[in-house]
């Protein structure tokens, strides 16, 4: 599998963070109306965190950054 470059990784992670905000707002809106959402906050956060980890694990190392 081709690894992501830094720009691709940044865009994917940013998109997932926006998706997380949308999920959590939707869950909160349903809860405020007294309804039960199909997803819990924990599930939404866990899923997004797992996807971000996969993206970071599959991102090329920046050869110009500090070597650690």
N, C-alpha and C positions, 0 to 999 in steps of 0.2 A: 504494500500500500504506500502510495506517495505521501510524504509528510507535509504538513502545512508549513508555510513560511510565517514569519512574525505578523505580517499584515493580515493574512487570512485568519490566523489564530485570534488576533485582536478582534476582528469583525465577528467571528463566530461566538467568542466569549461575550462580547458586548450584546449581541443579539439574544443570547441565552439569558443574560442578566435582565434584559428588557422583558423577555418572556416570563421570567420568574416574577417580576413586578406585576405583570398582567394576571398571571395565575393567582397570586396572593390577593390582588384586588378583587378578582372574581370570587374567590373563596370567601373573603370578608363580606362582600356584598350579599352573597347567598346566606351566610350566617346571620347577618344583620336582619335579613328578611325572615329569619326563623327556619330556613331550609338547610338541608344537609347536602353539601357539595359532594360530587363523586370522588374528588381528590381531597386529601387532607393537606395542611400546610407542610407537614413532615414529608409526605410523599413528593410534593412539588419541589421542595428544597433538595431532597435527596436525589431526585432524578436529575435536576439541573446540576447539582454538584458532581454527580457521576459523569455527566456529559462533559463538563468543563475539565475534569481530570483526564478523560480520554483525549480531549483536544490538546491539552498541555503535554501529555505523554507522546502525542504524535505530531509535535511541532519541532521543526529543525532548530538546533542550537544556533544562536546568533554568533557567528564567528568574530564579530566586532565587539561583543560585550566582554566584560571582565570574565576571565577564565576562573571558574570555581570548581 
